[in-house]
Amino acid sequence: MRNGVKNYDDPIQQAAIAKFPRAALGFYRKWNGDVGGDKIGAAVRAIKALSPATLIGQYTILNEAANNTATNQASSDIAIKINAADWWLRDAAGAIAQYTTAYGKYDLNITEWSPADADGLRYPQWLARRDHALFFATVPEFDFVYSDNCIDPYRGGPADWMRDGTDRAAEDPVIRTAWRRGMAAHWAEIRRLNPTLAHAGNTDSDMSQPEFTGKLDWAFIEGAIGKSYSTEASRGWAGMMQRYRDTDANCTSPGGAILHAFGASATDHQAMRYGLASALQGDGMYAYNSSIEGYSSLPWCESFDARLGEPVAAAHLVGGVSLREYEGGLAVVNATKPADKTLMGSTVTVDLSAYQLRRILGAEPGHDGAPVGVLTLQPREGAILLNV
């Protein structure tokens, strides 16, 4: 996930992005003076020249927008359209809703209660067409679209969703269903316009709702580890893994769930390995970012280079450890983190002498290439071990 600092024309950053099999980027209208996709397309092609297998995605967000019609070249066209079509989410007094002030954005009414414009479009369809014209029609090298904030329910306070002068809570089942229908309508229009694009999005649910299930190829479980709001913090390791597996089952692509972790820094190798070893207990993907740099970071650790091959058995618990055998080694993780934010879990020891394993040989702490018979894992620690 790399939609923070947008220096995608920097050869050093291009090389760093090209190391990953998938990269969600955040280009914007007129990026670097882009006209008709020339600059954006050149940056995407430069990354793919380094790694043809790397899939490149473009970021979009449906539920919020900046209300800046004059100076923001990146999105002033959006604000102009929203104001003209009256698509803001407002409360009964007429004030525009804002679920957070953190990003300087305001909330959209993406439901069918919002008015259609002269072309019969509401915001979910209009934004899909706008992004298609700006990015996907002009840069065919894009492989996927990434939709942010695929949340349920909407996080803000009561609002006049139905435009009848009555504020209703976002948690109201009728509002929740309408919200999800708006998201699904956006995705459907993207797919209609771009049938070859894969579709990814972040989610704070398992995507089992009827409007969501089977609609995304890949679902990004944002901050599953490492934040106060993380699933791991509120449900423990086992609860996080259940959500990871459930989300995967509701994606259109097998292995579509993406377990995402935040660590203290770009060199927090324990956090990276803990998240990676956890993701390897299931069949999805893994992403890691530094809490310091956020989505401007591109951390890499030696465990990412381990050649494990395909899994040969399902994950299983041995004491407080979850392990999964692969063709080239073993992914092992301390599974004792409970559903209590005040507790870290327990130190666990497991006998692995039957497997003939060694540690990765490299420069990171603990990567000394030594054989492993008995392994001790601290709370919230994982390891990738290779066959001897």
C-alpha positions in Angstrom: 0.0 0.0 0.0 1.8 3.1 -1.3 -0.6 6.0 -1.7 1.1 8.4 0.7 4.1 10.3 -0.8 3.5 10.1 -4.5 7.0 10.4 -6.0 6.3 7.6 -8.4 8.7 9.2 -11.0 11.7 8.6 -8.7 13.7 5.6 -10.1 14.6 4.6 -6.5 11.0 4.4 -5.5 10.1 2.7 -8.8 12.7 0.0 -8.0 11.3 -0.4 -4.4 7.7 -0.7 -5.6 8.8 -3.3 -8.3 9.9 -5.7 -5.6 6.3 -6.3 -4.6 3.9 -8.5 -6.5 1.0 -6.0 -6.0 1.2 -2.2 -5.4 -1.8 0.1 -4.8 -0.7 3.6 -5.8 -2.3 7.0 -5.5 -2.0 9.0 -8.7 -4.3 12.0 -9.0 -5.6 14.3 -11.7 -2.8 16.4 -13.4 -0.1 14.5 -11.4 3.2 15.9 -12.4 1.4 17.9 -15.1 -0.2 14.7 -16.6 -2.2 15.2 -19.7 -4.2 12.3 -21.1 -2.3 9.8 -19.0 1.2 10.6 -20.4 3.0 11.1 -17.1 1.1 8.6 -15.1 1.4 6.0 -17.8 5.2 6.5 -18.1 5.6 6.0 -14.3 3.5 2.8 -14.4 5.4 1.5 -17.4 8.7 2.2 -15.7 7.8 0.0 -12.8 6.5 -2.7 -15.0 9.8 -2.6 -17.0 11.6 -3.5 -13.8 9.1 -6.2 -12.9 6.5 -7.2 -15.5 4.8 -9.5 -13.0 4.0 -6.6 -10.6 0.4 -5.7 -10.6 -0.3 -1.9 -10.3 -3.5 -0.5 -8.9 -5.0 3.0 -8.7 -6.6 4.3 -5.5 -10.1 5.8 -5.3 -12.5 6.7 -2.5 -16.2 7.0 -2.7 -17.5 8.1 0.7 -15.7 11.4 1.2 -14.3 14.3 -0.8 -12.6 17.7 -0.3 -15.0 20.7 -0.7 -12.5 22.7 -2.6 -13.7 24.0 -5.9 -10.8 26.5 -6.7 -7.2 25.6 -5.8 -7.0 21.8 -5.6 -6.1 20.7 -9.1 -6.3 17.0 -8.0 -10.0 17.0 -7.1 -11.6 20.4 -7.7 -13.6 18.8 -10.5 -15.1 16.4 -8.0 -16.1 19.2 -5.6 -17.6 21.3 -8.4 -19.7 18.3 -9.5 -20.9 17.4 -6.0 -22.0 20.9 -5.3 -23.8 21.2 -8.6 -25.6 17.9 -8.1 -26.1 18.3 -4.3 -24.6 15.0 -3.4 -23.2 15.9 0.1 -24.5 14.1 3.1 -26.2 16.6 5.3 -27.9 16.6 8.6 -31.5 17.8 9.1 -30.2 21.4 9.7 -28.4 21.3 6.3 -24.8 21.1 7.6 -22.5 18.9 5.6 -21.5 15.8 7.5 -17.9 15.0 8.4 -17.1 11.7 10.1 -13.6 12.9 10.8 -11.7 16.2 10.5 -8.4 14.4 10.1 -8.2 14.6 6.3 -10.1 17.8 5.5 -12.8 15.8 3.7 -16.6 15.8 3.9 -19.1 13.0 3.5 -21.1 12.0 0.5 -24.6 10.6 0.4 -24.0 7.6 -1.8 -27.5 6.1 -1.4 -30.4 6.1 -3.9 -32.0 8.8 -1.8 -29.5 11.3 -3.2 -30.7 13.1 -6.4 -29.7 11.9 -9.9 -28.0 14.4 -12.2 -29.1 15.4 -15.7 -27.6 12.2 -17.0 -29.4 10.0 -14.5 -26.2 9.4 -12.5 -25.7 9.5 -8.8 -22.3 9.9 -7.2 -21.2 6.2 -7.2 -21.7 6.0 -11.0 -20.4 9.4 -11.8 -17.1 8.9 -9.8 -16.6 5.6 -11.5 -16.9 7.3 -14.9 -14.7 10.2 -13.9 -11.9 7.8 -12.7 -12.2 5.7 -15.8 -11.7 8.6 -18.1 -8.7 10.0 -16.0 -6.9 6.8 -15.3 -8.0 3.5 -16.7 -9.0 4.5 -20.2 -5.7 6.5 -20.6 -3.4 4.0 -18.8 -4.3 0.5 -19.9 -1.3 -0.8 -17.9 -3.2 -0.5 -14.7 -4.2 -4.0 -13.4 -6.6 -3.2 -10.6 -8.6 -0.5 -8.8 -8.4 0.0 -5.1 -11.5 1.3 -3.3 -10.9 2.9 0.1 -13.3 2.9 3.1 -15.5 -0.1 2.2 -16.9 0.3 5.7 -20.1 -0.9 7.3 -21.7 0.9 8.9 -20.7 4.5 8.0 -18.7 5.9 11.0 -20.3 9.3 11.4 -23.2 10.6 13.4 -26.9 10.7 12.5 -27.7 12.4 9.2 -30.6 13.1 6.9 -29.9 10.2 4.6 -33.5 10.0 3.2 -33.6 13.8 2.6 -36.9 14.0 4.5 -35.7 16.3 7.3 -35.1 13.5 9.8 -31.7 12.5 11.0 -31.2 8.7 11.2 -28.3 6.8 12.7 -25.9 5.1 10.4 -26.4 1.9 12.4 -30.1 1.8 11.4 -30.4 -1.4 9.3 -32.2 0.4 6.5 -29.4 3.0 6.3 -26.7 0.3 6.4 -28.3 -1.6 3.6 -28.6 1.6 1.5 -25.0 2.5 2.2 -23.8 -0.9 1.1 -25.9 -0.7 -2.0 -24.2 2.6 -2.9 -20.8 1.0 -2.6 -21.9 -2.0 -4.6 -23.3 0.3 -7.3 -19.9 2.0 -7.6 -18.1 -1.3 -7.9 -20.6 -2.5 -10.5 -20.1 0.6 -12.7 -16.3 0.3 -12.4 -16.5 -3.3 -13.6 -18.9 -2.4 -16.4 -16.4 0.2 -17.7 -13.3 -1.8 -16.9 -14.1 -5.5 -17.2 -10.5 -6.7 -17.2 -9.5 -4.8 -14.1 -9.3 -6.7 -10.8 -11.0 -4.9 -7.9 -9.5 -4.5 -4.4 -10.8 -2.6 -1.4 -10.3 -2.2 2.3 -12.8 -3.6 4.6 -13.7 -3.5 8.3 -16.0 -6.5 8.0 -15.8 -10.0 6.6 -17.6 -9.0 3.4 -20.4 -11.4 4.2 -23.2 -8.9 3.7 -25.3 -9.7 0.6 -24.4 -6.4 -1.1 -20.6 -7.0 -0.5 -20.0 -10.7 -0.8 -18.4 -11.8 -4.0 -18.0 -8.2 -5.2 -14.2 -7.7 -4.5 -11.4 -9.8 -5.9 -9.1 -8.8 -3.0 -10.1 -7.4 0.4 -7.5 -5.4 2.4 -8.0 -5.9 6.1 -6.5 -2.6 7.1 -4.5 -2.5 10.3 -5.5 -6.0 11.4 -2.4 -5.9 13.6 -0.6 -3.0 15.3 -3.3 -0.4 16.0 -5.7 0.3 18.9 -8.6 -0.5 16.5 -6.9 -3.7 15.2 -8.9 -6.9 15.0 -6.0 -8.6 16.8 -6.4 -6.2 19.6 -10.1 -6.6 20.0 -10.6 -10.3 19.1 -7.2 -11.8 19.8 -5.0 -13.8 17.4 -7.7 -16.5 16.9 -10.4 -14.0 16.2 -8.2 -12.1 13.7 -7.5 -15.3 11.9 -11.1 -16.2 11.7 -11.9 -12.9 10.2 -9.0 -13.3 7.8 -10.4 -16.7 6.6 -14.0 -15.5 6.5 -13.0 -12.5 4.4 -11.0 -14.7 2.1 -14.1 -16.9 1.6 -16.1 -13.8 0.5 -13.7 -12.6 -2.2 -14.1 -13.6 -5.8 -10.4 -14.7 -6.1 -9.1 -17.5 -4.0 -6.5 -16.1 -1.5 -8.0 -12.7 -1.9 -7.9 -11.6 1.7 -4.9 -9.3 2.5 -3.8 -9.3 6.2 -2.3 -5.9 6.9 0.0 -5.0 9.8 1.4 -1.8 11.2 4.7 -2.0 13.0 6.6 0.6 15.0 9.0 1.4 12.2 10.3 0.3 8.8 12.8 -2.0 10.6 10.4 -3.5 13.2 11.3 -7.0 12.0 9.4 -8.8 14.9 6.2 -7.1 13.8 6.8 -7.9 10.1 7.5 -11.6 10.9 4.5 -11.9 13.2 2.1 -10.6 10.6 3.7 -12.6 7.8 3.8 -15.9 9.7 0.1 -15.2 10.7 -0.9 -14.6 7.1 0.9 -17.8 6.0 -1.4 -19.8 8.3 -4.1 -19.0 5.8 -4.2 -18.7 2.0 -4.3 -14.9 1.5 -1.8 -12.2 1.1 0.2 -9.9 3.5 1.0 -6.2 3.6 3.1 -4.2 6.1 3.6 -0.5 6.8 5.5 1.5 9.3 3.3 3.5 11.8 5.8 6.3 11.5 5.7 6.7 7.7 2.3 5.2 7.1 1.5 4.6 3.5 4.6 6.5 2.4 6.7 3.5 3.6 8.0 0.5 1.6 9.5 -1.7 4.3 11.2 -4.9 3.3 12.4 -7.8 5.4 14.5 -10.9 4.6 11.6 -13.2 5.4 9.8 -11.8 2.3 12.6 -13.4 0.2 12.2 -16.9 1.7 11.3 -19.5 -0.9 8.7 -21.6 0.9 6.9 -22.9 -2.1 3.3 -24.3 -1.8 1.7 -25.4 1.4 1.6 -29.1 2.0 -0.7 -29.2 5.0 -3.3 -27.1 6.7 -2.2 -24.9 9.7 -2.6 -26.6 13.1 -2.1 -25.7 16.7 0.6 -27.2 18.9 0.2 -25.8 22.4 0.2 -22.1 21.9 1.9 -22.2 18.5 0.2 -22.3 15.1 2.4 -23.8 12.4 2.0 -24.6 8.7 4.2 -26.8 6.6 5.3 -25.7 3.2 7.4 -27.4 0.5 10.4 -25.3 1.5 10.0 -24.9 5.3 7.6 -23.9 8.0 5.7 -20.8 9.0 5.4 -20.7 12.8 3.6 -18.1 15.0 2.8 -17.5 18.6 -1.0 -17.8 18.7 -1.6 -16.9 22.4 -2.6 -13.2 22.0 -6.0 -13.0 23.8 -8.9 -10.8 23.0 -7.8 -8.3 25.7 -5.9 -5.2 24.7 -4.1 -5.1 28.1 -2.5 -8.6 27.5 0.2 -9.6 25.1 0.0 -13.4 25.3 2.5 -15.9 26.6 6.0 -17.1 25.7 5.7 -20.5 24.1 8.2 -23.3 23.2 7.6 -26.0 20.6 9.7 -29.0 19.6 10.3 -28.9 15.8 13.1 -31.5 15.7 11.1 -33.8 13.4 11.2 -31.2 10.6 15.0 -30.7 9.9 14.8 -26.9 9.9 17.2 -23.9 9.9 16.8 -20.2 10.4 17.1 -17.8 7.4 20.7 -16.7 6.9 20.9 -12.9 6.6 21.7 -9.6 8.4 18.5 -9.2 10.5 18.5 -10.2 14.2 17.9 -13.9 14.6 18.8 -14.7 11.0 22.0 -16.7 11.6 21.2 -19.8 9.5 21.4 -22.0 12.6 19.5 -25.3 12.8 16.3 -25.3 14.8 15.2 -28.1 17.0 13.3 -26.4 19.8 11.9 -23.0 19.1 10.8 -20.4 21.6 8.6 -17.6 20.5 7.9 -14.5 22.5 4.4 -13.0 22.6 3.4 -11.6 19.2 6.3 -13.2 17.4 6.5 -15.4 14.4 9.3 -17.1 12.4 9.9 -18.4 8.8 12.1 -21.5 9.0 13.6 -23.2 6.0 14.3 -26.8 5.3 17.9 -27.9 5.9 
